[in-house]
Amino acid sequence: MATQQRYTGLIERYRSRLPVSASTRLISLCEGNTPLIRLENIPRLIGKDVDIYVKFEGLNPTGSFKDRGMTMAVTKAVEEGSQAIICASTGNTSASAAAYAVRAGIKAFVLIPEGKIALGKLAQTLMYGAQIIQINGNFDAGMNIVKQIADHAPVAIVNSINPFRLQGQKTAAFEIIDELGGAPDYHCLPVGNAGNISAYWMGYTEYAQDLPGLPAVTDRRPIMCGYQAAGAAPFVAGKMIDHPETVATAIRIGHPQSWDLAWKAQQESGGWFDSQTDQQILAAQKMLSQYEGVFCEPASAASLAGALQDIGSGKIPEGSRIVCTLTGNGIKDPDIAISQCKDAHPVTIEANLEAVKKAILDSM
Ligand SMILES: *Cc1c(COP(=O)(O)O)cnc(C)c1O
C-alpha cells in the first residue's frame, strides 16, 4: 500500500538542489512548506484587479524565514565538525540559530543590540538556552565583530554571509513555483541585509531553467521589488548609512551584507528598491491583521506596504500576480502590536450574564 511521505523539512524535499550528500546528518525542525495565502479582502478594499499572495514565513518553526537558511547552515557546520555557532542578530537569526544548535547538540552564541530586540525573539533565544551577548551598539556593529571572531575562536558564523544560508532560503522560491505552477509577475520583500531577496532570485533563476513550455528563462522569473524602512534604506540612498532607525527592528540595518547580490537581483529582474515610512509599514501590518487575519511582524509588512504603494501608482499594473513575503510572525513583537491597538481597550465588566449581554449589544 502506498503511504505518503511525511514532510521532514526543506532539505529533504529539495535534496537534489542543495549541497548535501547521502551521509549528511540533516539538522531539521520541519521548516519550510509555508502557506501561500491569497488575499481576498485587501484587493477589493483598494479597488484593484490584482492577485496578491502572501508567503507566510512566520509559520516556520521559530517563527521566521531564518529557519530555512539555518537548517542548511547548521547542517553544514555540524558536517564540518563545528562545536559552536555564532551570529549577530536583530532577533530572528538568534532565535533560529539557538533552536537549531539545540537540535544539533552544539552551542550557540548570539550578539544582539541592547534594548533593540523584540520581546518574543528575546524570550525564544533565552528559552532555547543560547549564550546571549548584548552589545552596546547596533546590528551593524555586532556583524562587524562576528566577521572577525572566527579568526580568534572556534565558532562557525551562521549569518547570511554564510553561503549555505542563502542555499536554504532559495527553496521558498521553489515552493512558490511548485504551488502556482510558475513564477509570479512581481515578488515583493522587505530588505535588511538583503540576503533573502538575493536567495529568492537565486531560487527563481535556478528553477526557471527547468520549467518547460515557456519561451525564455527571463520570462519565467518575477520582477523583484525590495522595500526598506525609510530610516534604514541604504539601497534607496545608494550607499551605506550609519545610524539606521525604524520601528521594524528586523530591518534596522545600515550596512547590508548582501549588497552586490541584491543589486544583481534588482538589475537582472528589472526590479527596484523603495522605502516606506514606519507609519506606512505599521498601517500595512494592521491592515493584514484586520482584513485578512494574517498577523506578521512589522518588518514583514514592508513588503505589502510597498506593493500597495506601487499598485496604487500603477507601477505594478492591474492584472498582475504578486507574491509578498511575510518574513516573520506578529507574535514576536507584542509591544508594537499592543501599542498599535491603543483604541481597542478591552472593557471590564461584572462577571454575570446581564453585563456580558449588555456589552455585546452595546457594541453591535
Ligand atoms: C531577517 C529579517 C528580514 C530581512 O531579511 P534580509 O535577508 O536581512 O534582507 C526581514 N524581516 C524579518 C522578520 C527578518 O527576520
The ligand as an SDF file (V2000), in Angstrom:
LIG
                    3D

 15 15  0  0  0  0  0  0  0  0999 V2000
   15.9380   38.9610    8.7260 C   0  0  0  0  0  0  0  0  0  0  0  0
   14.6230   39.5770    8.5030 C   0  0  0  0  0  0  0  0  0  0  0  0
   14.3690   40.4500    7.4270 C   0  0  0  0  0  0  0  0  0  0  0  0
   15.4330   40.9110    6.4950 C   0  0  0  0  0  0  0  0  0  0  0  0
   15.9460   39.8980    5.6850 O   0  0  0  0  0  0  0  0  0  0  0  0
   17.3400   40.1490    4.9310 P   0  0  0  0  0  0  0  0  0  0  0  0
   17.6860   38.8580    4.3440 O   0  0  0  0  0  0  0  0  0  0  0  0
   18.2900   40.5810    6.0200 O   0  0  0  0  0  0  0  0  0  0  0  0
   17.1120   41.2350    3.9540 O   0  0  0  0  0  0  0  0  0  0  0  0
   13.0880   40.9190    7.2510 C   0  0  0  0  0  0  0  0  0  0  0  0
   12.0920   40.5820    8.0950 N   0  0  0  0  0  0  0  0  0  0  0  0
   12.3010   39.7560    9.1290 C   0  0  0  0  0  0  0  0  0  0  0  0
   11.1580   39.4370   10.0210 C   0  0  0  0  0  0  0  0  0  0  0  0
   13.5590   39.2240    9.3760 C   0  0  0  0  0  0  0  0  0  0  0  0
   13.7380   38.4180   10.4160 O   0  0  0  0  0  0  0  0  0  0  0  0
  1  2  1  0
  2  3  1  0
  2 14  2  0
  3  4  1  0
  3 10  2  0
  4  5  1  0
  5  6  1  0
  6  7  2  0
  6  8  1  0
  6  9  1  0
 10 11  1  0
 11 12  2  0
 12 13  1  0
 12 14  1  0
 14 15  1  0
M  END
$$$$
